[in-house]
Amino acid sequence: DYDCFFLNTAERFFENDLYLYEELKKVGKTVFVIRNKFDRAVEDGPHDHGQSEEQVREILEKNIRDNLGFNPSQPVYLTAARYPKRSDLPKLLTVISESLSGVKRDRFVADMAAWNDEALRQKKA
């Protein structure tokens, strides 16, 4: 009965996550794959491995795609509650709103935070 699902982790995805993802996709459900605490990974990257933010992003996305068997077109959203504007949260909110229609979309847009210009434009409309 749900319009979409969020497959979310703060570290890594496991076999049971892959199973859930595959079952939801089999029945045609929209699944948003989210890796939270991106800010912590970015902070650890230079200290632990001498990696830039871009390198950390590439590694995390590749790891998730490899673990869940994604193709390159499947988006992965890297979010951080502490720094929402520096993460994929604004983009994720926009994509969620675009996946809904009618009153559900209007309600979602009215309730979501305006983290970027696109979200603000949607709220005004």
SEMIZA-373917 format. One record per residue (C-alpha): residue number from 1; residue in one letter; x, z negated, y negated. Coordinates in steps of 0.5 Angstrom, whole numbers, plus 500, padded with zeros to 3 digits. Example, Ala and Ser with C-alpha at 12.3 -4.5 7.8 and 13.67 -1.06 7.14 Angstrom:
# SEMIZA-373917
<r><k>1</k><r>a</r><xx>525</xx><zz>484</zz><yy>509</yy></r>
<r><k>2</k><r>s</r><xx>527</xx><zz>486</zz><yy>502</yy></r>
//
This chain:
# SEMIZA-373917
<r><k>1</k><r>d</r><xx>500</xx><zz>500</zz><yy>500</yy></r>
<r><k>2</k><r>y</r><xx>506</xx><zz>499</zz><yy>495</yy></r>
<r><k>3</k><r>d</r><xx>508</xx><zz>505</zz><yy>491</yy></r>
<r><k>4</k><r>c</r><xx>515</xx><zz>504</zz><yy>492</yy></r>
<r><k>5</k><r>f</r><xx>520</xx><zz>499</zz><yy>495</yy></r>
<r><k>6</k><r>f</r><xx>527</xx><zz>496</zz><yy>492</yy></r>
<r><k>7</k><r>l</r><xx>533</xx><zz>496</zz><yy>497</yy></r>
<r><k>8</k><r>n</r><xx>537</xx><zz>491</zz><yy>494</yy></r>
<r><k>9</k><r>t</r><xx>544</xx><zz>487</zz><yy>495</yy></r>
<r><k>10</k><r>a</r><xx>549</xx><zz>483</zz><yy>491</yy></r>
<r><k>11</k><r>e</r><xx>555</xx><zz>485</zz><yy>496</yy></r>
<r><k>12</k><r>r</r><xx>554</xx><zz>490</zz><yy>501</yy></r>
<r><k>13</k><r>f</r><xx>548</xx><zz>493</zz><yy>506</yy></r>
<r><k>14</k><r>f</r><xx>548</xx><zz>492</zz><yy>513</yy></r>
<r><k>15</k><r>e</r><xx>545</xx><zz>495</zz><yy>519</yy></r>
<r><k>16</k><r>n</r><xx>538</xx><zz>492</zz><yy>518</yy></r>
<r><k>17</k><r>d</r><xx>538</xx><zz>495</zz><yy>511</yy></r>
<r><k>18</k><r>l</r><xx>539</xx><zz>502</zz><yy>514</yy></r>
<r><k>19</k><r>y</r><xx>534</xx><zz>501</zz><yy>519</yy></r>
<r><k>20</k><r>l</r><xx>529</xx><zz>499</zz><yy>513</yy></r>
<r><k>21</k><r>y</r><xx>531</xx><zz>505</zz><yy>509</yy></r>
<r><k>22</k><r>e</r><xx>530</xx><zz>510</zz><yy>515</yy></r>
<r><k>23</k><r>e</r><xx>523</xx><zz>507</zz><yy>517</yy></r>
<r><k>24</k><r>l</r><xx>521</xx><zz>507</zz><yy>509</yy></r>
<r><k>25</k><r>k</r><xx>523</xx><zz>514</zz><yy>508</yy></r>
<r><k>26</k><r>k</r><xx>520</xx><zz>517</zz><yy>515</yy></r>
<r><k>27</k><r>v</r><xx>513</xx><zz>515</zz><yy>512</yy></r>
<r><k>28</k><r>g</r><xx>514</xx><zz>518</zz><yy>505</yy></r>
<r><k>29</k><r>k</r><xx>516</xx><zz>512</zz><yy>501</yy></r>
<r><k>30</k><r>t</r><xx>520</xx><zz>512</zz><yy>495</yy></r>
<r><k>31</k><r>v</r><xx>526</xx><zz>507</zz><yy>496</yy></r>
<r><k>32</k><r>f</r><xx>530</xx><zz>505</zz><yy>490</yy></r>
<r><k>33</k><r>v</r><xx>537</xx><zz>503</zz><yy>492</yy></r>
<r><k>34</k><r>i</r><xx>540</xx><zz>498</zz><yy>488</yy></r>
<r><k>35</k><r>r</r><xx>547</xx><zz>494</zz><yy>488</yy></r>
<r><k>36</k><r>n</r><xx>546</xx><zz>488</zz><yy>483</yy></r>
<r><k>37</k><r>k</r><xx>552</xx><zz>484</zz><yy>480</yy></r>
<r><k>38</k><r>f</r><xx>556</xx><zz>490</zz><yy>478</yy></r>
<r><k>39</k><r>d</r><xx>559</xx><zz>486</zz><yy>473</yy></r>
<r><k>40</k><r>r</r><xx>562</xx><zz>482</zz><yy>478</yy></r>
<r><k>41</k><r>a</r><xx>565</xx><zz>488</zz><yy>481</yy></r>
<r><k>42</k><r>v</r><xx>568</xx><zz>491</zz><yy>475</yy></r>
<r><k>43</k><r>e</r><xx>571</xx><zz>484</zz><yy>473</yy></r>
<r><k>44</k><r>d</r><xx>574</xx><zz>483</zz><yy>480</yy></r>
<r><k>45</k><r>g</r><xx>577</xx><zz>491</zz><yy>480</yy></r>
<r><k>46</k><r>p</r><xx>583</xx><zz>490</zz><yy>476</yy></r>
<r><k>47</k><r>h</r><xx>585</xx><zz>483</zz><yy>478</yy></r>
<r><k>48</k><r>d</r><xx>584</xx><zz>485</zz><yy>485</yy></r>
<r><k>49</k><r>h</r><xx>586</xx><zz>492</zz><yy>486</yy></r>
<r><k>50</k><r>g</r><xx>588</xx><zz>495</zz><yy>479</yy></r>
<r><k>51</k><r>q</r><xx>582</xx><zz>499</zz><yy>479</yy></r>
<r><k>52</k><r>s</r><xx>578</xx><zz>501</zz><yy>472</yy></r>
<r><k>53</k><r>e</r><xx>570</xx><zz>501</zz><yy>472</yy></r>
<r><k>54</k><r>e</r><xx>570</xx><zz>508</zz><yy>473</yy></r>
<r><k>55</k><r>q</r><xx>574</xx><zz>507</zz><yy>480</yy></r>
<r><k>56</k><r>v</r><xx>570</xx><zz>501</zz><yy>482</yy></r>
<r><k>57</k><r>r</r><xx>563</xx><zz>505</zz><yy>481</yy></r>
<r><k>58</k><r>e</r><xx>566</xx><zz>510</zz><yy>485</yy></r>
<r><k>59</k><r>i</r><xx>568</xx><zz>506</zz><yy>491</yy></r>
<r><k>60</k><r>l</r><xx>561</xx><zz>502</zz><yy>491</yy></r>
<r><k>61</k><r>e</r><xx>557</xx><zz>508</zz><yy>491</yy></r>
<r><k>62</k><r>k</r><xx>561</xx><zz>511</zz><yy>496</yy></r>
<r><k>63</k><r>n</r><xx>561</xx><zz>505</zz><yy>500</yy></r>
<r><k>64</k><r>i</r><xx>553</xx><zz>505</zz><yy>500</yy></r>
<r><k>65</k><r>r</r><xx>553</xx><zz>512</zz><yy>501</yy></r>
<r><k>66</k><r>d</r><xx>557</xx><zz>511</zz><yy>507</yy></r>
<r><k>67</k><r>n</r><xx>554</xx><zz>505</zz><yy>510</yy></r>
<r><k>68</k><r>l</r><xx>547</xx><zz>508</zz><yy>509</yy></r>
<r><k>69</k><r>g</r><xx>548</xx><zz>515</zz><yy>511</yy></r>
<r><k>70</k><r>f</r><xx>546</xx><zz>518</zz><yy>504</yy></r>
<r><k>71</k><r>n</r><xx>547</xx><zz>525</zz><yy>502</yy></r>
<r><k>72</k><r>p</r><xx>550</xx><zz>525</zz><yy>495</yy></r>
<r><k>73</k><r>s</r><xx>543</xx><zz>527</zz><yy>492</yy></r>
<r><k>74</k><r>q</r><xx>540</xx><zz>520</zz><yy>493</yy></r>
<r><k>75</k><r>p</r><xx>541</xx><zz>516</zz><yy>487</yy></r>
<r><k>76</k><r>v</r><xx>545</xx><zz>509</zz><yy>488</yy></r>
<r><k>77</k><r>y</r><xx>543</xx><zz>504</zz><yy>482</yy></r>
<r><k>78</k><r>l</r><xx>549</xx><zz>499</zz><yy>480</yy></r>
<r><k>79</k><r>t</r><xx>546</xx><zz>494</zz><yy>476</yy></r>
<r><k>80</k><r>a</r><xx>548</xx><zz>487</zz><yy>472</yy></r>
<r><k>81</k><r>a</r><xx>543</xx><zz>482</zz><yy>470</yy></r>
<r><k>82</k><r>r</r><xx>548</xx><zz>479</zz><yy>465</yy></r>
<r><k>83</k><r>y</r><xx>550</xx><zz>486</zz><yy>462</yy></r>
<r><k>84</k><r>p</r><xx>544</xx><zz>490</zz><yy>463</yy></r>
<r><k>85</k><r>k</r><xx>545</xx><zz>496</zz><yy>458</yy></r>
<r><k>86</k><r>r</r><xx>552</xx><zz>497</zz><yy>461</yy></r>
<r><k>87</k><r>s</r><xx>549</xx><zz>498</zz><yy>468</yy></r>
<r><k>88</k><r>d</r><xx>544</xx><zz>503</zz><yy>471</yy></r>
<r><k>89</k><r>l</r><xx>538</xx><zz>498</zz><yy>469</yy></r>
<r><k>90</k><r>p</r><xx>536</xx><zz>502</zz><yy>463</yy></r>
<r><k>91</k><r>k</r><xx>536</xx><zz>509</zz><yy>468</yy></r>
<r><k>92</k><r>l</r><xx>533</xx><zz>505</zz><yy>474</yy></r>
<r><k>93</k><r>l</r><xx>527</xx><zz>503</zz><yy>469</yy></r>
<r><k>94</k><r>t</r><xx>526</xx><zz>510</zz><yy>467</yy></r>
<r><k>95</k><r>v</r><xx>526</xx><zz>513</zz><yy>474</yy></r>
<r><k>96</k><r>i</r><xx>521</xx><zz>508</zz><yy>476</yy></r>
<r><k>97</k><r>s</r><xx>516</xx><zz>509</zz><yy>471</yy></r>
<r><k>98</k><r>e</r><xx>517</xx><zz>517</zz><yy>472</yy></r>
<r><k>99</k><r>s</r><xx>515</xx><zz>516</zz><yy>479</yy></r>
<r><k>100</k><r>l</r><xx>509</xx><zz>512</zz><yy>477</yy></r>
<r><k>101</k><r>s</r><xx>502</xx><zz>516</zz><yy>475</yy></r>
<r><k>102</k><r>g</r><xx>496</xx><zz>514</zz><yy>471</yy></r>
<r><k>103</k><r>v</r><xx>495</xx><zz>507</zz><yy>469</yy></r>
<r><k>104</k><r>k</r><xx>500</xx><zz>504</zz><yy>474</yy></r>
<r><k>105</k><r>r</r><xx>505</xx><zz>508</zz><yy>470</yy></r>
<r><k>106</k><r>d</r><xx>502</xx><zz>506</zz><yy>463</yy></r>
<r><k>107</k><r>r</r><xx>502</xx><zz>498</zz><yy>465</yy></r>
<r><k>108</k><r>f</r><xx>509</xx><zz>499</zz><yy>468</yy></r>
<r><k>109</k><r>v</r><xx>512</xx><zz>502</zz><yy>461</yy></r>
<r><k>110</k><r>a</r><xx>508</xx><zz>497</zz><yy>457</yy></r>
<r><k>111</k><r>d</r><xx>511</xx><zz>491</zz><yy>461</yy></r>
<r><k>112</k><r>m</r><xx>518</xx><zz>493</zz><yy>462</yy></r>
<r><k>113</k><r>a</r><xx>524</xx><zz>492</zz><yy>457</yy></r>
<r><k>114</k><r>a</r><xx>526</xx><zz>497</zz><yy>452</yy></r>
<r><k>115</k><r>w</r><xx>534</xx><zz>497</zz><yy>454</yy></r>
<r><k>116</k><r>n</r><xx>535</xx><zz>504</zz><yy>451</yy></r>
<r><k>117</k><r>d</r><xx>532</xx><zz>509</zz><yy>447</yy></r>
<r><k>118</k><r>e</r><xx>528</xx><zz>513</zz><yy>452</yy></r>
<r><k>119</k><r>a</r><xx>525</xx><zz>506</zz><yy>454</yy></r>
<r><k>120</k><r>l</r><xx>523</xx><zz>505</zz><yy>447</yy></r>
<r><k>121</k><r>r</r><xx>520</xx><zz>512</zz><yy>446</yy></r>
<r><k>122</k><r>q</r><xx>516</xx><zz>511</zz><yy>453</yy></r>
<r><k>123</k><r>k</r><xx>513</xx><zz>505</zz><yy>450</yy></r>
<r><k>124</k><r>k</r><xx>511</xx><zz>508</zz><yy>443</yy></r>
<r><k>125</k><r>a</r><xx>508</xx><zz>513</zz><yy>447</yy></r>
//
